C-alpha cells in the first residue's frame, strides 16, 4: 500500500468507526463492505442483501466541509486514509463517490426526518452530502473480543441453545430482572448485549455493567450468563433497530432473540387481515425472535405480573419506565424496592452523589440501629440501611 502520509485523508467519528469494525468482523453480515450508489438503491427498494434483510444502505458519508471537498475530488483507484480521533484508523481504495441527501438518509434510518426527534437531529450533524465506497482495511485489526467471550462461555458448559437480549439497564429494574431470568430458563446460555452509548449519560456504561454483574453474580447461575458491550451507534437506532439486533445476535452465534412487547421499535401494524410487526420483515436471518409480555407490578396481585395474566386493569398496575425511575435517582430519591432492588439503588445513588453527606457517621449512628461498635460505613451502606426503615410497617 502507498504510505498513508501521501494519501488524502477524511475524518470520521467513533460511531462510524464502530460500524466499520462490525463489518470487518462480519457482525453485520449480509453487509460485507461499503455500498455504492447502485447497491444502495437496491437495498432501499427491496430491504434485502442477497435475499437477507438489511433495512438501509450501509454507506460512509461523513460531515464537514473538508471531508466533502476531499471526497468529491477523489478518483477511482485512489487510496485515502481514514482518521478517527486524530489517529489513522483505516485505508480505503476508492471505488465510487456519489452524492446523497442527508434528510433522506435519516428518514431511511429513523422513519422520519422530523428535527424534534433527538436521533434525527444528532445524526443529521454527522452526515455529509458526499458518500464514498470501496474496499477498506483497518490499520489495527484484531479479533473481536466479544466473540471470544461468548465462545469461551459456550465451551465451558457445552451450550447449544443460545439466547440474546439487548438492554441499556439505565437503570436495571425489576422488570429487567424478570426478563433476564425467563431468558435463562429458556436457554443454555444467555448473552446480554449491554448498550454502550457515545454520549455522556447519568449512569455510565461501567456503572450499569456493575449493577448487572451484581444481579448475575448473586441471583443467577453466573456461568450461564455473559455480558458483552455493544457500541450503540447509529446503525442500532430508529424503527429498524430490531432487524439490526437480530442480525448482530445471529452473527455472534445466538439462535434466539428475546424482546419485550413494549419495545419502542416493535411497530405493530395491520396488514392483509392480520396483525404484524417489524419482525415480519426479518427475512433470511436464521434466528428465533420471541416477544415477551410487558411486566408490571399489580397492587392487587401484590407481585410482578405480565399484563396478559393480570385481570385487575391499568389503574392497579405500576409500569416499569426506566426514564422515570432514573429521574427519581437523579433527584437523590431511593426508588421503592418493587421498582429497583435495594442493593442496586444504594450502589447507584452512591455513584450519582459521591460525598453527599457532610457527616455520614453521625447520620448513620443517629438515624439507624447499630450494635454500638464504632465502624466505618460507606454511603452505599447508609442507603441500604435507610431503605430498611422505609420498609418498616408498624407505624404505617
C-alpha positions as CSV (number, residue, x, y, z in Angstrom):
1,X,0.0,0.0,0.0
2,X,1.0,3.6,-0.5
3,X,2.3,5.3,2.6
4,X,-0.7,6.9,4.3
5,X,1.3,10.2,4.7
6,X,0.9,10.7,0.9
7,X,-2.8,9.9,0.9
8,X,-5.7,12.3,1.2
9,X,-7.5,12.0,4.5
10,X,-11.1,12.0,5.6
11,X,-12.2,12.3,9.2
12,X,-14.8,10.1,10.9
13,X,-16.2,9.9,14.4
14,X,-16.3,6.9,16.8
15,X,-19.8,5.9,15.7
16,X,-18.7,5.4,12.1
17,X,-15.5,3.7,13.2
18,X,-17.6,1.2,15.3
19,X,-19.8,0.4,12.4
20,X,-16.8,-0.2,10.1
21,X,-15.3,-2.5,12.8
22,X,-18.6,-4.5,13.0
23,X,-18.5,-5.0,9.2
24,X,-14.8,-6.2,9.2
25,X,-15.7,-8.7,12.0
26,X,-18.6,-10.0,9.9
27,X,-21.0,-9.0,12.6
28,X,-23.3,-7.0,10.2
29,X,-23.5,-9.8,7.6
30,X,-25.1,-9.8,5.0
31,X,-23.3,-6.4,4.8
32,X,-19.7,-7.1,3.7
33,X,-18.5,-3.6,2.8
34,X,-19.4,-0.1,1.9
35,X,-22.1,0.2,-0.7
36,X,-22.1,2.2,-3.9
37,X,-25.0,4.1,-5.4
38,X,-26.5,1.1,-7.3
39,X,-26.4,-1.3,-4.4
40,X,-27.8,1.4,-2.1
41,X,-30.8,1.9,-4.3
42,X,-31.4,-1.9,-4.5
43,X,-31.4,-2.1,-0.7
44,X,-33.8,0.8,-0.4
45,X,-36.1,-0.8,-3.0
46,X,-36.1,-4.3,-1.5
47,X,-34.8,-4.2,2.1
48,X,-32.6,-7.1,1.2
49,X,-29.0,-8.0,0.5
50,X,-28.5,-11.5,-1.1
51,X,-32.1,-12.4,0.0
52,X,-31.4,-11.4,3.6
53,X,-32.9,-8.5,5.5
54,X,-31.0,-5.3,5.9
55,X,-33.0,-2.1,6.4
56,X,-31.0,0.7,4.9
57,X,-27.8,1.2,2.8
58,X,-24.5,0.8,4.6
59,X,-22.6,3.9,3.4
60,X,-19.9,6.2,4.6
61,X,-20.8,9.9,4.2
62,X,-19.0,11.9,7.0
63,X,-20.0,15.5,7.5
64,X,-17.7,18.6,7.3
65,X,-16.6,20.9,4.5
66,X,-13.2,19.4,4.4
67,X,-14.5,15.9,4.1
68,X,-16.9,16.8,1.4
69,X,-14.3,18.7,-0.6
70,X,-11.9,15.7,-0.4
71,X,-14.4,13.0,-1.2
72,X,-15.8,14.9,-4.2
73,X,-12.2,15.2,-5.6
74,X,-11.2,11.5,-5.2
75,X,-10.7,9.4,-8.3
76,X,-11.4,5.7,-8.8
77,X,-8.5,3.6,-7.5
78,X,-7.1,6.3,-5.4
79,X,-6.1,5.4,-1.8
80,X,-7.4,7.5,1.1
81,X,-6.6,7.4,4.8
82,X,-9.5,7.4,7.3
83,X,-8.7,9.3,10.5
84,X,-10.6,8.8,13.8
85,X,-9.8,10.8,16.9
86,X,-6.6,12.1,15.3
87,X,-5.3,8.5,14.7
88,X,-5.0,6.6,11.4
89,X,-7.9,4.2,11.6
90,X,-8.2,2.6,8.1
91,X,-7.2,2.9,4.5
92,X,-9.7,2.7,1.6
93,X,-9.3,2.2,-2.2
94,X,-11.9,4.4,-3.9
95,X,-14.4,2.5,-6.0
96,X,-17.0,5.2,-6.2
97,X,-18.1,8.6,-4.8
98,X,-21.6,9.9,-5.1
99,X,-23.9,12.5,-3.6
100,X,-26.7,11.7,-1.2
101,X,-29.5,13.7,0.5
102,X,-28.8,13.7,4.3
103,X,-32.5,14.2,5.1
104,X,-33.4,11.2,3.0
105,X,-30.7,9.2,4.8
106,X,-32.0,9.9,8.3
107,X,-35.5,9.1,7.1
108,X,-34.3,5.7,6.0
109,X,-32.8,5.1,9.4
110,X,-35.4,6.6,11.7
111,X,-38.6,6.5,9.6
112,X,-38.8,10.3,10.0
113,X,-36.8,13.4,9.3
114,X,-38.5,15.5,12.0
115,X,-35.9,17.6,13.7
116,X,-37.7,17.3,17.0
117,X,-36.6,13.7,17.1
118,X,-33.4,13.6,19.1
119,X,-31.8,10.9,16.9
120,X,-32.6,12.7,13.7
121,X,-31.1,15.9,14.9
122,X,-27.9,14.3,16.1
123,X,-27.5,12.1,13.1
124,X,-28.0,14.9,10.6
125,X,-25.0,16.6,12.2
126,X,-22.9,13.6,11.3
127,X,-24.0,13.1,7.7
128,X,-22.5,14.9,4.7
129,X,-23.7,15.2,1.2
130,X,-20.9,13.0,-0.3
131,X,-20.6,9.2,0.2
132,X,-17.6,7.1,-0.6
133,X,-17.4,3.4,-1.3
134,X,-14.6,0.9,-1.8
135,X,-12.6,-1.8,-0.1
136,X,-11.2,-0.7,3.3
137,X,-8.7,-2.2,5.7
138,X,-8.4,-1.4,9.4
139,X,-4.9,-0.3,10.3
140,X,-5.1,-2.1,13.7
141,X,-7.3,-5.0,13.0
142,X,-7.8,-7.5,15.8
143,X,-10.1,-10.4,16.7
144,X,-13.4,-9.4,18.2
145,X,-13.2,-9.8,22.0
146,X,-17.0,-10.2,22.3
147,X,-16.9,-13.3,20.1
148,X,-14.1,-14.8,22.2
149,X,-16.1,-14.2,25.4
150,X,-19.2,-15.9,24.0
151,X,-17.3,-18.8,22.5
152,X,-15.5,-19.4,25.8
153,X,-18.8,-19.4,27.8
154,X,-20.3,-21.8,25.2
155,X,-17.4,-24.2,25.5
156,X,-17.5,-24.1,29.3
157,X,-21.0,-25.6,29.6
158,X,-21.3,-27.1,26.1
159,X,-24.1,-24.7,25.4
160,X,-26.2,-25.3,22.3
161,X,-29.3,-23.1,22.8
162,X,-28.0,-19.5,22.9
163,X,-30.4,-16.7,23.7
164,X,-29.7,-13.0,23.5
165,X,-31.3,-9.8,24.7
166,X,-30.3,-6.1,24.1
167,X,-30.8,-3.8,27.1
168,X,-29.5,-0.4,28.3
169,X,-30.2,-1.2,32.0
170,X,-30.5,2.6,32.6
171,X,-31.2,1.7,35.4
172,X,-31.6,-2.0,35.9
173,X,-35.1,-2.6,37.4
174,X,-37.3,-5.5,38.4
175,X,-38.9,-6.0,35.0
176,X,-35.4,-6.3,33.5
177,X,-34.6,-8.9,36.1
178,X,-37.7,-10.9,35.3
179,X,-36.9,-10.8,31.5
180,X,-33.4,-11.9,32.2
181,X,-34.5,-14.7,34.5
182,X,-37.0,-16.0,32.0
183,X,-34.4,-15.9,29.2
184,X,-32.0,-18.0,31.4
185,X,-34.8,-20.5,32.0
186,X,-35.4,-20.9,28.3
187,X,-31.8,-21.4,27.2
188,X,-28.4,-23.0,27.9
189,X,-26.6,-19.7,27.7
190,X,-27.8,-16.1,27.8
191,X,-25.9,-13.3,26.1
192,X,-26.8,-9.8,27.3
193,X,-25.8,-7.2,24.9
194,X,-25.4,-4.1,27.1
195,X,-25.7,-0.9,25.1
196,X,-22.7,1.4,25.3
197,X,-23.6,4.9,24.2
198,X,-21.2,7.5,22.9
199,X,-23.0,10.4,24.7
200,X,-22.4,11.2,28.3
201,X,-25.1,9.7,30.4
202,X,-26.1,10.0,34.0
203,X,-25.3,6.3,34.5
204,X,-22.1,5.5,32.7
205,X,-21.6,2.1,31.0
206,X,-19.3,0.9,33.8
207,X,-21.9,1.8,36.5
208,X,-24.7,0.0,34.6
209,X,-22.4,-3.0,33.9
210,X,-21.5,-3.3,37.6
211,X,-25.2,-3.2,38.5
212,X,-25.9,-6.0,36.1
213,X,-22.9,-8.0,37.3
214,X,-24.2,-7.7,40.9
215,X,-27.6,-9.2,39.9
216,X,-26.0,-12.0,37.9
217,X,-23.3,-12.9,40.4
218,X,-25.7,-13.0,43.4
219,X,-29.0,-14.2,41.9
220,X,-28.4,-16.3,38.8
221,X,-26.2,-19.2,37.7
222,X,-23.4,-17.0,36.6
223,X,-21.8,-19.5,34.2
224,X,-24.9,-19.3,32.1
225,X,-24.9,-15.6,31.5
226,X,-22.4,-13.4,29.8
227,X,-22.4,-9.6,29.3
228,X,-20.8,-8.1,26.2
229,X,-20.7,-4.4,25.3
230,X,-22.3,-3.3,22.1
231,X,-21.4,0.1,20.8
232,X,-24.8,1.9,20.5
233,X,-24.0,3.5,17.1
234,X,-26.4,5.0,14.6
235,X,-27.0,1.5,13.0
236,X,-28.9,0.4,16.1
237,X,-31.2,3.5,16.0
238,X,-34.6,4.0,14.6
239,X,-37.6,1.8,13.8
240,X,-35.3,-0.8,12.1
241,X,-33.4,-1.4,15.3
242,X,-34.8,-4.9,15.9
243,X,-33.7,-6.1,12.5
244,X,-30.1,-5.0,13.3
245,X,-30.4,-6.6,16.7
246,X,-31.4,-9.9,15.1
247,X,-28.5,-9.7,12.6
248,X,-25.9,-8.9,15.2
249,X,-27.2,-11.5,17.6
250,X,-27.1,-14.2,14.9
251,X,-23.6,-13.2,13.8
252,X,-22.5,-13.5,17.5
253,X,-23.7,-17.2,17.4
254,X,-27.1,-16.7,19.1
255,X,-30.1,-18.7,17.9
256,X,-32.7,-16.8,19.9
257,X,-33.5,-13.1,20.5
258,X,-35.9,-12.0,23.2
259,X,-37.6,-8.6,23.2
260,X,-40.3,-7.0,25.3
261,X,-43.7,-6.3,23.8
262,X,-43.3,-2.7,24.8
263,X,-40.1,-2.3,22.8
264,X,-40.2,1.1,21.0
265,X,-39.1,-0.5,17.7
266,X,-41.6,-3.3,17.6
267,X,-44.0,-1.2,15.4
268,X,-47.2,-3.2,15.3
269,X,-49.3,-2.7,12.1
270,X,-52.3,-4.3,10.4
271,X,-51.8,-5.9,7.0
272,X,-53.8,-8.5,5.0
273,X,-56.3,-9.1,7.8
274,X,-53.6,-9.9,10.4
275,X,-51.5,-8.1,13.0
276,X,-47.8,-7.8,12.0
277,X,-44.7,-6.1,13.3
278,X,-41.2,-5.2,12.1
279,X,-40.3,-8.8,13.0
280,X,-42.3,-10.0,9.9
281,X,-39.8,-8.1,7.8
282,X,-36.9,-10.2,9.1
283,X,-36.1,-12.4,6.1
284,X,-33.3,-14.9,5.7
285,X,-31.8,-14.3,9.2
286,X,-31.8,-17.7,10.9
287,X,-32.8,-16.6,14.4
288,X,-35.9,-17.2,16.5
289,X,-37.4,-13.9,17.8
290,X,-39.6,-14.1,20.9
291,X,-41.8,-11.3,22.2
292,X,-42.3,-11.3,25.9
293,X,-45.3,-9.7,27.6
294,X,-44.9,-6.4,29.4
295,X,-44.4,-6.7,33.1
296,X,-46.0,-4.5,35.7
297,X,-46.4,-4.5,39.5
298,X,-50.1,-5.0,40.4
299,X,-51.1,-3.7,43.9
300,X,-53.9,-6.3,43.9
301,X,-51.8,-9.3,43.0
302,X,-49.0,-7.7,45.2
303,X,-46.3,-9.0,42.8
304,X,-44.7,-8.6,39.4
305,X,-47.1,-9.9,36.7
306,X,-47.5,-9.8,33.0
307,X,-50.2,-7.5,31.6
308,X,-51.7,-10.5,29.8
309,X,-52.2,-12.6,33.0
310,X,-53.3,-9.8,35.4
311,X,-57.1,-9.2,35.5
312,X,-57.1,-6.0,37.6
313,X,-56.5,-3.4,34.9
314,X,-54.2,-0.5,34.4
315,X,-55.4,1.5,37.4
316,X,-53.9,-1.2,39.7
317,X,-50.7,-1.5,37.7
318,X,-47.3,0.2,38.2
319,X,-45.3,0.3,35.0
320,X,-41.5,-0.1,34.8
321,X,-40.5,3.1,33.0
322,X,-36.7,3.4,33.1
323,X,-36.6,7.1,32.4
324,X,-39.0,7.8,35.3
325,X,-37.1,5.6,37.7
326,X,-33.9,7.3,36.6
327,X,-35.5,10.6,37.4
328,X,-36.0,9.6,41.0
329,X,-32.4,8.5,41.3
330,X,-31.2,11.8,39.7
331,X,-33.1,13.6,42.4
332,X,-31.4,11.5,45.1
333,X,-34.6,9.6,45.9
334,X,-34.5,5.9,46.8
335,X,-36.9,4.1,44.4
336,X,-39.3,1.6,46.1
337,X,-37.9,-1.9,46.2
338,X,-40.8,-3.1,44.0
339,X,-39.1,-1.0,41.2
340,X,-35.4,-1.5,41.9
341,X,-33.5,-4.0,44.0
342,X,-32.3,-2.1,47.1
343,X,-28.6,-3.1,46.7
344,X,-28.7,-1.7,43.2
345,X,-30.4,1.6,44.3
346,X,-27.8,2.0,47.0
347,X,-25.0,1.5,44.6
348,X,-26.4,3.9,42.0
349,X,-27.1,6.7,44.5
350,X,-23.6,6.3,45.9
351,X,-22.2,6.8,42.4
352,X,-24.5,9.6,41.4
353,X,-23.9,11.6,44.6
354,X,-20.4,10.9,45.9
355,X,-19.5,12.6,49.2
356,X,-23.1,13.7,49.5
357,X,-23.3,13.9,53.3
358,X,-21.3,16.3,55.4
359,X,-21.1,13.9,58.4
360,X,-22.0,10.4,57.3
361,X,-21.0,8.7,60.5
362,X,-23.2,11.0,62.6
363,X,-26.2,10.4,60.4
364,X,-25.5,6.7,60.5
365,X,-25.5,6.5,64.3
366,X,-28.3,9.0,64.9
367,X,-30.8,7.5,62.5
368,X,-30.0,3.8,62.2
369,X,-29.9,0.9,64.6
370,X,-26.3,-0.1,65.4
371,X,-24.6,-2.6,67.6
372,X,-22.6,0.1,69.5
373,X,-19.4,-0.8,67.8
374,X,-17.6,2.1,66.0
375,X,-17.2,1.1,62.4
376,X,-16.5,2.9,59.1
377,X,-19.5,3.0,56.8
378,X,-19.9,4.0,53.2
379,X,-22.7,5.9,51.6
380,X,-23.8,2.7,50.0
381,X,-24.1,1.1,53.5
382,X,-26.2,4.1,54.6
383,X,-28.6,3.8,51.7
384,X,-29.1,0.1,52.3
385,X,-29.9,0.6,56.0
386,X,-32.1,3.6,55.3
387,X,-34.3,1.7,52.9
388,X,-34.9,-0.9,55.6
389,X,-36.6,2.0,57.6
390,X,-38.8,2.7,54.5
391,X,-40.0,-0.9,54.8
392,X,-41.0,-0.7,58.4
393,X,-44.7,-1.4,58.7
394,X,-45.9,-0.9,62.3
395,X,-46.2,2.9,62.0
396,X,-47.8,3.0,58.5
